[in-house]
Amino acid sequence: MSSAAEPPPPQAASEQLGIQPLRPGEPASAAAIVEALGLWERPAAAAERPRVLGNMVSTVDGRASIKGRSGPIAGPADRALFHALRTPVDAVMAGAGTMRVERYGRIIRDESDRRLRRERGLSAEPIACVVSASLALPPDLPLLGEPEAHVVVLTPSDAELPASAAQVDYIRAAGNGGLDLPRALAELRSRFAVEVLLCEGGPHLNGELLAAGLVDEMFLSLSPKLAGGDPPDGEALRIVAGEELEQPLELALLGVLEHDSHLCLRYGVSARMRPSRETTSSSSLAS
């Protein structure tokens, strides 16, 4: 006879918790998967700020970069989803450090995707939003050399970037010694009609957005890699960095995709995003 302190057998525990194994569905392209996410839709009700989606990649042991870059972590499916998620949104945002390291260029590379955006009533390119306190962007950043690019800099500074081929506008929202993110996003919504905003990090920007309650969903690609190690000057970056959150945020799993041992996870962060039987089904992903 088992005592009260002993855990129930694994099968009984699974039945009690309602645990279900992942059941791969039909393979789908990244574009088809993003189409099914409803990101092309724009709610009729006005909002004070954009709907914010985070998108990051991590190793199994939590590393957000290897040798300073996220590229060595990503796989083919992750890269396909990375670009597909950009297609239906109004703007793509990243911190200046991420843009410097990853050498950001044109947001939508494929002409067929730009044509699709125009057919759906959007501009050919999403706005490229740069979050920067000091505007320390290299003048040879490919993004700034794109004549078709529209760059909006979110900053507390009064400085300006050197003249470039790209169209550059500024949202200046200083507060508490840094950038007032809620006010900056509200202005992004009111001035530039940004309703859906995709944030690609880096980790410190993620931490600031989460601490301010500004993230609605998080897409996380979990790479089947173990990197280990820390740089000489501190801990390796995770997908969220900076000050510890006042309270850990609860996430609701909205979807799981799998490709070649990579997991692509979709989480709801805000109270209005809750999982349902329809949204938590799993699928395989063909890039």
C-alpha positions in Angstrom: 0.0 0.0 0.0 1.4 3.4 -1.0 1.6 6.1 1.7 0.0 9.5 1.3 3.4 11.1 0.7 4.2 9.0 -2.3 3.3 10.4 -5.7 0.7 8.6 -7.8 1.9 6.4 -10.7 2.8 8.4 -13.8 -0.3 7.3 -15.7 -2.6 8.4 -12.9 -0.8 11.7 -12.6 -1.3 12.3 -16.3 -5.0 11.5 -16.0 -5.4 13.8 -13.0 -3.7 16.8 -14.7 -5.1 16.2 -18.2 -1.6 16.0 -19.7 -1.7 15.3 -23.5 1.2 14.3 -25.7 2.1 16.4 -28.7 0.5 15.0 -31.8 2.1 16.3 -35.0 -0.4 17.6 -37.6 -0.1 18.2 -41.3 3.2 19.9 -42.3 2.6 23.6 -43.4 4.7 26.4 -44.7 5.7 29.3 -42.5 3.5 31.6 -44.5 0.4 29.3 -44.1 1.0 29.1 -40.3 1.3 32.9 -40.0 -1.9 33.3 -42.1 -3.7 31.1 -39.6 -2.6 33.2 -36.6 -4.9 36.1 -37.5 -2.1 38.7 -37.6 -3.5 40.3 -40.7 -6.7 41.2 -38.8 -7.1 44.7 -37.2 -9.7 45.1 -34.5 -12.3 47.7 -35.1 -12.0 49.1 -31.5 -9.3 51.8 -31.1 -6.5 51.0 -28.7 -4.1 53.3 -26.9 -1.0 51.3 -28.0 -0.2 48.7 -30.6 -0.7 45.0 -30.0 2.9 43.9 -29.2 4.3 40.5 -30.2 7.7 39.4 -29.0 9.8 37.0 -31.1 13.0 35.4 -29.8 15.1 32.3 -30.2 16.9 30.4 -27.3 18.9 27.3 -26.7 17.6 24.7 -24.4 19.9 26.0 -21.6 18.5 29.5 -22.1 21.2 31.2 -24.2 19.8 34.0 -26.5 23.0 34.3 -28.5 26.3 32.4 -29.2 29.4 34.6 -29.7 27.1 37.6 -29.6 24.7 36.6 -32.3 21.4 34.7 -32.5 22.1 33.3 -36.0 24.1 30.2 -34.7 21.0 29.2 -32.6 18.4 29.4 -35.3 17.3 26.6 -37.7 15.7 26.7 -41.1 12.1 26.6 -39.7 12.9 29.4 -37.2 14.4 31.6 -39.9 11.3 31.0 -42.1 9.0 31.9 -39.3 11.1 34.9 -38.4 10.6 36.4 -41.8 6.9 35.2 -42.1 6.0 37.0 -38.9 7.2 40.3 -40.3 4.9 40.1 -43.3 1.5 41.0 -41.7 2.6 43.5 -39.0 2.6 47.3 -39.2 6.1 47.7 -37.6 9.1 45.8 -36.5 11.0 47.0 -33.4 14.4 46.2 -32.0 16.9 47.8 -29.7 19.9 49.7 -31.3 22.3 47.1 -29.9 20.4 44.3 -31.7 20.3 46.2 -34.9 24.1 46.9 -34.7 25.0 43.3 -34.0 22.6 41.6 -36.4 23.2 44.3 -39.2 19.6 45.0 -39.9 18.7 45.7 -43.5 15.5 45.8 -45.4 12.6 44.4 -43.3 10.8 42.6 -46.1 13.3 41.0 -48.5 10.9 39.2 -50.9 9.1 41.2 -53.5 6.2 38.7 -53.4 5.7 39.4 -49.7 5.8 43.2 -50.4 3.1 42.6 -53.1 1.0 40.6 -50.6 1.2 43.4 -48.1 0.0 45.9 -50.7 -2.9 43.6 -51.7 -3.9 43.4 -48.0 -4.0 47.2 -47.7 -0.6 47.7 -45.9 2.5 49.6 -47.0 5.0 47.5 -48.9 7.3 47.6 -45.9 6.6 47.6 -42.1 8.0 50.6 -40.3 11.4 49.8 -38.7 11.4 51.0 -35.1 14.7 51.5 -33.4 14.8 51.9 -29.6 17.9 53.9 -28.7 19.0 56.2 -25.8 22.1 57.5 -27.5 21.3 57.0 -31.3 24.6 55.1 -31.6 23.8 53.5 -34.9 26.6 53.0 -37.5 26.1 55.1 -40.6 26.7 52.1 -42.7 23.9 50.1 -41.2 22.2 48.5 -44.2 18.7 49.5 -43.0 19.7 53.2 -43.1 20.9 52.8 -46.7 17.5 51.6 -47.9 15.7 54.3 -49.8 12.4 52.4 -49.3 12.8 52.0 -45.6 10.8 54.1 -43.1 12.6 54.2 -39.8 11.1 55.6 -36.6 13.5 56.1 -33.7 12.1 55.9 -30.2 14.4 57.8 -27.9 14.6 60.1 -24.9 17.4 62.1 -26.7 17.2 65.3 -28.7 20.0 64.1 -31.0 19.5 63.0 -34.6 21.1 60.5 -36.9 23.2 61.6 -39.8 21.4 62.1 -43.1 20.7 58.7 -44.8 18.8 57.3 -47.7 16.0 56.0 -45.4 13.1 58.2 -44.3 13.7 58.7 -40.5 11.2 60.1 -38.0 11.6 60.5 -34.2 9.4 59.8 -31.2 11.0 61.6 -28.3 9.6 60.4 -25.0 11.8 61.0 -22.1 10.9 59.8 -18.6 12.6 58.8 -15.4 16.0 59.2 -16.9 15.3 57.0 -19.9 12.6 56.2 -22.5 9.0 56.3 -21.5 8.0 53.2 -23.4 4.2 53.4 -22.8 4.1 57.0 -24.1 6.4 56.1 -27.0 4.2 53.2 -28.1 1.0 55.3 -27.7 2.6 57.9 -30.0 3.6 55.2 -32.4 0.0 54.2 -32.6 -1.5 57.7 -32.9 1.1 59.2 -35.3 2.0 56.2 -37.5 -1.2 54.0 -37.3 0.8 51.1 -35.9 -1.7 48.5 -34.7 0.4 45.4 -34.6 4.1 45.7 -33.5 6.6 42.9 -33.7 9.5 43.2 -31.3 12.7 41.2 -32.0 14.6 42.1 -28.9 17.2 42.3 -27.6 16.8 40.9 -24.1 17.1 44.2 -22.3 14.3 45.7 -24.4 12.2 42.6 -23.8 12.7 43.1 -20.0 11.6 46.7 -20.2 8.6 46.0 -22.2 7.5 43.1 -20.0 8.1 45.1 -16.8 5.8 47.8 -18.2 3.1 45.4 -19.2 3.4 46.1 -22.8 3.8 42.6 -24.3 0.7 40.7 -25.5 2.2 37.6 -27.0 5.6 35.9 -27.1 6.9 33.7 -29.9 9.8 31.6 -28.7 11.8 29.2 -30.9 13.6 26.7 -28.7 16.7 25.3 -30.4 17.8 21.8 -29.6 21.3 23.0 -28.6 23.2 23.3 -25.3 25.7 26.2 -25.4 26.8 26.5 -21.7 29.4 29.0 -20.7 29.4 32.7 -19.7 31.4 35.6 -21.2 34.3 36.9 -19.0 32.4 40.0 -18.1 29.2 38.4 -16.8 26.4 36.0 -17.4 25.3 35.1 -20.9 22.2 36.8 -22.1 18.8 35.1 -21.9 15.7 36.2 -23.8 14.9 38.6 -21.0 17.6 40.6 -19.3 17.9 43.6 -16.9 16.2 44.0 -13.6 14.2 41.1 -12.2 10.5 41.5 -12.8 8.5 42.6 -9.7 6.4 39.4 -10.1 7.0 36.5 -12.5 4.6 36.8 -15.4 2.2 33.9 -16.1 2.1 32.7 -19.8 -0.7 30.9 -21.5 0.5 28.4 -24.2 -1.4 29.1 -27.4 0.4 26.9 -29.9 3.3 24.5 -30.5 5.1 23.8 -33.8 7.9 21.3 -34.3 10.5 20.9 -37.0 13.6 18.8 -36.9 13.6 18.8 -33.0 13.1 22.6 -32.9 10.1 23.8 -31.0 8.3 27.0 -31.9 6.1 28.1 -29.0 3.5 30.8 -28.9 2.5 32.2 -25.6 -0.2 34.7 -24.5 1.1 37.2 -21.9 -1.9 39.4 -21.3 -5.2 38.4 -19.7 -7.0 38.8 -23.0 -5.1 36.0 -24.6 -6.1 32.6 -23.2 -5.6 29.2 -24.7 -8.5 27.2 -26.1 -8.8 23.7 -27.5 -8.6 25.2 -31.0 -5.5 27.3 -30.4 -3.3 24.8 -28.5 -3.2 22.0 -31.1 0.3 21.1 -32.3 1.6 20.8 -35.8 4.7 20.1 -37.7 6.4 22.8 -39.7 7.9 22.4 -43.2 10.1 25.4 -44.0 
